[in-house]
């Protein structure tokens, strides 16, 4: 007999309401605290999470959602997929885990990339023909027992076997014909062992996450899904299984899973197809529990509870049970909107963070069981907030809308690249293999303290400006000493590459405590884009002018592109994203023009999130890429041919957007490529990319300092794909999160390597 799930969420934030895990991790990595102290912080965070969710009234509490770094890495360790280069280090289990995430001495970390279309990063497992899966780590069982001791019976959450293998990459040296999915049967044996141990420990339900099937999948992959869940479902000793698909509709996978022996399916009724299209596909699942994801797990707007309840209620009578949930894990939103005291009260009334979303789920679950009258006050409050937001005048700016209406196609076009390149060569006079960085330099404690003091009013503006100028001069002089060719001002005044710009634009609100995990200990505070966007005055120009006046070398103006500002913000959902992107693009365009007028000859407009927002289904790709490219070109057009436009793209699978990268029409594109050993250049060559390119030659996400020979080897590898006259030499990404000691050494080695390879060209 299937037990009840009832109201639940698919996951919960884990970094801590006050970023307790971040501080504990960084203290441990710096050898300022012990493993026991780190584990004590982790234990308390888990306890607080279980008690919060159980106390809120959820019928089913997710477990095993805590991670020291990343849930995909956790899955690799659980099932023994640890490459030998890490086990050979002879470290403790925890330090081996961190070596996989961060690297250790001469051993590089696992590759990192984006978790589907989110700004969360996961570590990419490496699987080979000789990988031997087994239940090597029993953390899911241990954490279940840990919660039971508190009186909370959790539902352990594990990345599903198909998603784990589909997100993995073949290990270096594996035969070209090998795919990690070839190891499915062996992996299923290890999953079966875990399920049996969880059942023996007392677990009634286990959640297996399969978001990979919100994307297009081949017939062979669908057959693998069928085989996997038929096998796991037929186990003679196991908990009941909830298979969760999210970040879009499951498509054909829904039918496959519906015919399997699993007891429950969680479906995302927020992303992907509209609920109206998806709900009919769920009817007739009389032998299944349907967990209806009607509360948005990725955005921060209050749920229209009337609409969500109507959607869930249409499934009643069609399934064995209808439960209510978030559309995905709440990992992607901050903890609690009540912790925000600086947001305008009206805007705040429109918001729901993780704790408020848990409350919405509980309300909807109660309404399904007891009727709308049981929660009439909660429904009325939600209705009032939704109505107030829809009617608020502050979300619309008639001047912005008139400017959009006046746009013409030529406003997003520049002259031919060959003409621009000739003008830029005469203006900049750079050597072959020019060296530069991506933009930011280390954010020291002094810089952060100065910014905080200025924000709180403890430091006057004149003193703040002088300290920022002092830091800019320090960064310029350092780059000159190191011998870099195109310099940056280091961005000491910026807290975050998106938040900084949002704070200087109309239409945004900022949080004080709205932290969200990006990877490991890295957290961001996404701004809230609630209304029409405009730029009242110049944002970066004075800082760039000051830096430019300190040196004879070119200094890049550093801006964030419109798509990335959308991707890394919580964006309004009351108009098409394309319209919002154009509004942001016009604000950035004004800044580009002002930088050029101030004498800045190189402007970098970063779009690290271009791939991130790509819809998971190919049928939607063209529409997205068309407006994303148009927004970038709108932001970077209307300037002189001699002004060089750079852009930067972050860790991603670039193949799907390679044509769009060409269409951006940037003069120079820098791409993270060190961890993947320049693989992306093959994709660029495949489409005839013929502009400047700077594939990253060292990985800034790891504290390792590569030696000059290692960097030189990567430059030579890049030269096999890109001619010297178009190749730039730069790090993978900005240097904000690193320390000056390692940054100076790494940049010195990078410049040395570029010089060595440059001399061989003569």
N, C-alpha and C positions, 0 to 999 in steps of 0.2 A: 504493500500500500504506500503510495507516494505521500510523503509528509509535506506540510504546507511551507511555502516560502514567504508569502505575504509581502509586506512592504520591505524594500531593501535598497541598497546602493551597490554599485559594482566595484567600488574602491573608494579610498579616502586619502587626503594628503598625508605625507609622512615626514616632512622636513621639520615639523614642529611649529606651533603658532607663532613663536618668536625665533624661529630658525635655530632651535636648540641643536638639531642634528648637524647643521652646517658648522656651527662653532665647535662641536665635539669632534667632528671629522678633521677639521683643519688643525685643531689642537693635537690630535693624535698623529696626523701626518707630520707635524712639526716637532714631534717627540716631546711635547709639553705635557702629555697625559698618557696614561697607560691603556692597554686594551680593556682592562677591567672597568676603567672609568668610562670609556666609550660605550661598552656594552651596557653599563648601568643607565646611561642616557637613553640608549635605544630601548631598553626594557621599559623605562618610564613612559616613553612616547607611545609604545604599543599599549601599555595599560591605559593611558589617558584616552587613546583612540577607542579601544573596546568599551570603556565605560561611557564615553560620550555617545557612541552610536547606540549602545544598549539602553542608556538612560533616555535617549531621545524618543524611544518607542518603536524602533525598527523591529520587524518580526524576524528578520534574518540579518546577522552582522557578518560582513566579510572579514576574513582573516588572512594571514600571510601576505598582507598588503604592504608591510614594512620592508624597506630595503636599505642597506648601507650605501648603495650606489645606484643600482638599476635592476629592474625585475627580469630583464632578459639575461643579464649576466648571472643573476641568481639561479635562473633555470639551467643555464649551462653548468654551473657548479653543482647544482642538485643532481644532475644526471651525468656528471663526470666528463663533460666536454671541455676539459682544461688542456690547452696545447702544452706539449712537453717543455717548451722554453720557459714556462712559468713554474712547473713542478720542479724543474732542474735547479731553480734558484735556492731550494732548500729552506723556504720561508714557512712561517706558520700558516695555517689555513686562511686566516683573515688577511695576512699580508700578501699571500698568493693572490687572493681575490682582488686586493687593491693594485697589485702589479698588473693584473689583466686590465684593470680600468685605467691606470695612470702610467704604466710603464715602470721600469726599475733599472737604473744604471744603463747598461747597454741594451737592455731588452725593451723594445717598443710595446706600447699597449695594443689592445685590440682596436680595430677600426671602430669609429663612432659615426652614427648617422641618425637622421630624424625618425622618430616613431610615427610612421604614416604621415598624415598631414598636420601634425602638431609641432610645437616648438620644444617638445621633450626629445632628448637624445638617448639612444640606447647603444649598448656595446654589441658589435656584430660577432656572433659566435663563429668560430672556424671549425669546420667539420671535414674530415677526410675519410678515405676508405678504411683506415686503421683506427678511427675513433671507436672506442668501446664504451657504449652507454651502460650505466648501471646507477642504482640509487646510491650515490656517493655522499650525499649530504641530506640530513633529515630535518632541516630547518622547518619545513611546512608542518611536520608532525610535532616538533618541539613547540612551535608557536601555537598550535591548536591546544596542546596540553597546558601551555602557559595561560591561555585565556580561560580554559576550563577551571583552573585553580581559582580564578576570580569569579566563577559562576556564570561565565559567558560562553555559550556553545557557538563557536564561529563556523563560517562556511569558508574553508581554505580556498584561496584563489591562486591558480597556477597558469602561466602561459601555456596554451594548448600545444600539443605536439606538432600539428601542421604549421601553425604560425611560427613556432620556434625554428623549424627546419626551413621554412620559406624565407625567413629573415636572416638565416645563416649564409655564410659564403664558403665555398670550397677552400680548404687549406692550401697554402702555397705548395706547389709541386704535385697537387692532385691531378689525375688524368683529366683531359679536357672533357671527356664524356661523363665525368662524375658530377652528381648533384647531391647536396645534402639530403634531399628527399629519398635518395636511394637507401638511406639508413633508417627509414621509418619503422620497419618491423622490429628492429633491435631497440629503437627508442620506445616503442609501445610496450615492450616487455618491462622496461624500467618504469614507465608510467603506471603499468598495472601493479607493480610492486608498491609504488607510492600509494596508490588508491587503496590497496589492501591494508597497508599500515595505518592509513588515516581511518579506515573503517574500524580496525581493531582498537584504535585510540578513542573511538566514540563518535567520529564525524558522521553526521547524517547526510550532509550535502558537500560536494566539491564543485567549484566553479572553474571551468577550463575556458580560457579566453582565446577566441579565434578571430581577431579582427582582420587577419589577412584575407578573409573571404568577403570583406566589404570592397575589395578590389577585384579586378578581372582575373579569372583563373582559368587555366587550361583544362580540357577534359581529363587529362591524366591527374592533375591536382585534385579535381573533383572526385575522381575515383579513389584517390588516396584518402580523401576526407571520408568517403563512404566506408572504406575498409577500416580506417582507424576507429571510427565511432561504432561500427558494428562490433569490432573486436573488444573495445573497452566496455561497451554496453553489455556484452555477453559474459563479462567476468562473473564468476560465481560468488565472489566476496568483494564488495565495493560499496562506497556510498552512492547515493543518488547523484546524478550528474546534471549540472546546469552548464550548457555550452553558451557562451556569451559572444555575440557578434556586435561590433560597434564601429563608429566612425562612418556609418552608411548602412544601406540595406544589404542583406546577405545574398540577394539574387538567387541564382540556381542552388547555392549552398543551403538555402532554407529548405528546399524540397529534400535534399540529401539528408540533412539532419532530422527533418520531420519523419523520415522513414527509418531512422536509426533507433536503437533501444534506449537512448538517453531520455531522462524524465522531463527535462525543462530546457527551454530556449529563451535567451534574453535577446531582444531585438531593439535596435535603435530606431525610434520613431521621430527623431528630431533631424538627423542628418540624412543625406542621400535622397531617396524618393520621398515624396510627401506621404504622410501617414495615410491619406486617403487611398494611395496606391498600394501601400504595404499591408494595411489591415485586412483587405479581402484575401490576401495570400495566407493569412494566419488562421482564417476560419477553417474549421474542420479538424483542428488539432486536438481532438477530444481526449486523446491519450497523453497529452503533454500539458505541462504548465507553461504558460506564456508570460514571461517577465517583460512587461511593456515599458520601454525606456522613454517616458514622456516628459521627463524633467531634464533639461539640457545640462549635461555634465561638463561642457567646455566653455560656455559663456556665462555671464554674470547677471543677466536680466531676470527679474522675477517671472515666474511661470504664469501664463494665462491658465489658471487652474480650471476654469470652466471648460476651456477647449481641451486641456489634457484629460480631464475626467471624461468628457464625451468620447474621446479617442479610446481610452481604456475600456469604457463601458460597452462600446460596440463589440468588444471581444467576449463579453460575458455570454456564457452558454455555448461558445464555440470551442472552448478549450477545457481541459480538466480543471485548471485553475488559472485565474488571471491575477498576476502580481504586478505591483507598480514599482518602478525603479528609475534611477538616472539613466541617461542614454549611454553613458560610459563611466569610467572611474572619475571621481572628483579630484584626482591628482592634478588636474589641469586648472583648478580654480583656487583662490585663497581660502583661508579657514573661515573667517567670521566677519561679516560686514559691520557688526556692532563694534568692532575694534577700531573702526574708522571715525575719527572725530572732525577731520578737516574737509570732508566732502560736503558740498552744498546739500542741505537737507532734502530738497526736492529730488535731486539726482539720486541721493542715497536711498530714497523711498522706492526707487525703481529697481534696486539691486538685490541679488541673492547670492551669497557666497556658499561655501560647502555646508556650513551648519544650517543656513537657511534652506538650502536645497534638501537636506535631510528632513527638515520640518515639512517642506512641501510634499515630499514622498509620503511621510507619515499621514499627512492630511488627506492625500488622495487615496491612500490605502484604507483609511477609515471611512471615507466617503463611499468607496466601492462596497465595503461590508455593511455599513449602517445607513447609507443614503446621504444625500446632500444636506438634509436638515441637521445632521449631527455635526457638521462643520460649517454651518451657514456663516458664522462670523469670519472664519478664515477665508472662505470663498469671496465674501464681500470685500474684505481688505485687499485681496489680490486683484479683484475686479477694479477697485478704485485706483490702485497703483498703475495698472495697465492703461486705464482710461486717461489718467492724468498725464502719463508719458506720451500717449498718442496725441493729446491736445496741446501739449506744452509749446508755446511760441519759441522758446529758447533753442529748440532743436533745428530751427529753420532760419537761414540767413538769405534774404532775397538778393543781395548783391552777389553772393557766391553762386547762386543758382542762375542769375542772369549771365554771369561770366561763362559758366558752363554752356549755356545755350548759344553763346556767340562763337564757340570754338569751331574751327575749320580743320580739315585733314592736314593742311600744310603747317598748322601750328605744332605738329608732332613729327616734323621731318627735318633732317640736316642734309647739307650737300654730300656728294659722293665721298666715301672714305678716303680714296686715293688723294683727292684734293685736300682734304683735312690733314692727312698724314704729312704731306709736303709742307704745309703751313706750320704744323707742329714741330717738325724736325728743324726748321729754320728758327723757330721761336725758342725751343728748349735746348737744342744742341746737346743731347744726351749720348753717352757712350753705348756700345753694344752691351747687351745684358744689363740694363740699368737696374740698380737696386733701390728698393723702397720698402716701407712697411704698410700694413693695412690701415693704420690710423691711430689707434689708442696705444699709450704707453702705460707702464704700471701705475695703478692707483694706490699710492702709499697711504699709510694711516694718517700722515700729516695732511694729505690732500682731502681725504674723507672727513677728517676732523674740521678742516677749514670750511668745507662746503656745509657741513652740519651746523657749524657755529653761525654761518651767514644765514642759513635758512631759519634758524631759531631766533635771529635778531641779536645774537651775542657778539657779532662781528659786523662792523660797518662796511658799507659797500666799497669805499676807497681802499681800505685795508685788504678786503677780499680780492679786489681786482689786482692789487699789487702782488699778492701772493700767487695768484694765478699767472700773472706775467712772469714772475720769478721762475715758476715751474716750467712755463713754456720756453723761456730762455735756456733753462737747464737742458731740456729735451732737444732743442735745436743745437746747442753746443755739443751735446753727446753725439748726435747724428753726424755732425760735421767731423768730429774726431774719429768716428768709426768709418767714415768715408762713404756714407750713403749718398745716392745721387738725387733722389727726389724725397724731400723731407716732409714731415707732418708736425703739427704743433702739439700732439700728444693727448689732447682732449681732457685736460685736468678738470675743466669746469663741468664735465658731463658725468652724471650718475649712471646713465644707461643710454645706448644709442637710439632708442625709441622714446623712452620717457623724457629725455632732455628736450627733444623737439616738441613732444606733445605739451610740455609745460609752457612752451612759448607760442602755442597756437590756440585759437578759439575753437570750441567744439569738443574739447577734451576735459576730463577730470582726472586727478591723480589720487592715488591711495597713499596712506602712510604705512600700512602693514599688509598690503595685498600681495604678499610674496608667493611665488609659484616656482617649483623646482624645474630647472632646465636640464641639468644632469649633475650627478654626484652632489657636491656641496654648492653648486652654482645655482643661485636663485635670481629671479627677476620680478619686478613689479610692473606688470602690464598696465599701461594707462587705459582709461575708459573713454572710448570715442562715442559720445552720445548725441552730437549734433553736427550741423554743417561746419566744415573746416576752413579756416583762413589763417593767414599769417599777418598779424597787425604790424610788425616791424621786423627788421633784420635780426637774425638769431646768432649766427656764427661769424659775421663779417669782421667785427672789431678784433676778435681773437686771431683770425686768419691774417688780417692786415698787420697786426703786431708781429706775428711770427715771420711774415714775409719780409718785414723791414729789418730783421735781425741777420739775414743771410743773403748771399748772392745766388744760392741754389734755389731751384723751384720748390715751392711749398704747396702741398695739396690742400684745397678746401675739402672738408669732410662732412658729408651729408648722408642721411638715411633715406632710402627710396620709398616711394608710396606703397608698394606691395608689402615691403617688410614692416612698415609702420602699421599696416592693417593686420598682418600676420601676428605681430607681437603685441597687439592691443586687444582689449575686449571691445568688439566693434558693434555698433548699432545694427539691429536686425530688421529695421523698418524700411529699408530701401535696398536696391541691388548693390552688391559690393562694387560693381564696376563704377557706379555713380560716386560712391564714397572715395574710390581710388582716384578718380579724376579730380575731386576736390583737394585731396592731399597733394596730388601731383602739381596742381597750380600753385600751392603754397611753396613747395620745394622749388618750382621753376623760378619764382620770385627771388629765392635765396641764391640760386645759381647765377642769375643775372646780376645780382648785387655783388657777389663774389668776383665775377668777371670785371665789373666796373671798378672794383677796388684793387685790381692788378693781379688777381690770382689766376695763374695760367693753367693750372691743373685742378680739376674738381672731381672728386670721387663721390659717386652716388651709389651707396651700397644696397644691393638687393640679395642678401644672404637667404631670404625666405622665398625666393621665386619658385623653387621646386616644392617647398613646403605646402603651399596653398593649392598645388595641383590636385584636382579632384581624383579620387581613387579609381573611378570608372572612366575609361578612355572616351566614352561617348560625350563626356562633359569637358574634355581637355581643350578642344579648339576654342570654345567660348571663353574659358578662363584665360588661356594664353593670349588671345586677341586683346582682351582689355588690360591684362597685366603689362604686355609689351607697349600698348598705346600709352598707358599711364607713365611708364618709365621714359618713353620718348617725349611725351608732353613735358615732363619735368626737365629734360636735358636739351631741348631744342631752342632755337631762336638766339643762339650765341655765335661768336666768331669761329671761323674754321680753325684758328690757331689755338683756341682753348681746348685742351685735351680732357675728354670725359673718361673717367675710369669707373668701373663697378666691381663689386666683390660678391662672390657667391659662396655659400657655406656648404658644410657636409651634406651631401645629397647624392641620390642616384641621378646623374645628369642626363642620362640617355633620353628620358621622356621629354626633356625640355631643351634639347640641344638646338633645335631649330629656333626656338624662342631666344636662346642666348645670342644667336646670330642676329636675330631680328631686333634685339635691343639696340644694336648699332653703336655700342660703346667703343671708344678708341682702344681701350685696354681693359681686359677682363681678368681679374685675379680669382683663382679657384683653389679651394683646399684640396690638396692632392698628395701630401706627404705620406699619410697612412696608407693610401691605396697605391703608392709607388707610381704615380703619374698615369694611372689607368684612364683617367678622364680625357687625356689628350687624344687617345684613339677615337673617342666619340667625336671630339671636335674636328679631327681630321676627316672623319667619315662624312661630314657635311660641308667640307671645304671652308672651314673657318679661316679667315685671312686677315684678322686684325691682331692687335697686340694681346698677349696672354701672359699672365704671371701665375703659373702653377706653384702652390706653396711648396717650399723646399725644407721646411721643418715644422713639426707639429707643436703648436703652442698649448694644446690642451694637456700636455704632459710636461712634468718638470725636467725631463731629460734635456741636456744640451748636446746636440749632435756635433761631432767633430768636423773639421773642414773637409776631410776626405769624403765623409758620408754625404755632406751637402753637395760637394762637387759631383759626386756620382749621380745624384738626383738631377742636377743641372744638365749633366751630359745625357742622361736618359731623356730629359725634356727636349734637348737639342735634336734628338733623333726624330722627334715629331714636329718641332717648331723651329723655323730658321732663326738664327741669332738676331736678325734685325727686328724680329717681332717678339722675342722672348724677354720677359722681365723676371727678376729674381726677388722673391719676397717670402715672408713667413706665411703659414696657412691662414692666419686670422689675426685679429687685434691682440695686443699684448697686455691688456688691462688687468687680467687675472694673475699675471706672473710677477716675480720679483725682479728688481733691477739687476741683481748679481747674475742671475741666469740669463736675463734678457741681453745684457751687455755682452756676455760671452757668446751667446747664440748669434747675435747680430754680427759680432766681430768675425765669427767663423763663416757666417753667410757671405759677408763682404769679401773675405779672403777667398772663399771658394769661387765666387763670381769672378774675382780678379784672376785666379788661376786658370779658370776655363776661358776667360776673355783673352788672356795672353796666348792661349793655344790656337785662337782663331786667326792670329796674324800671320 
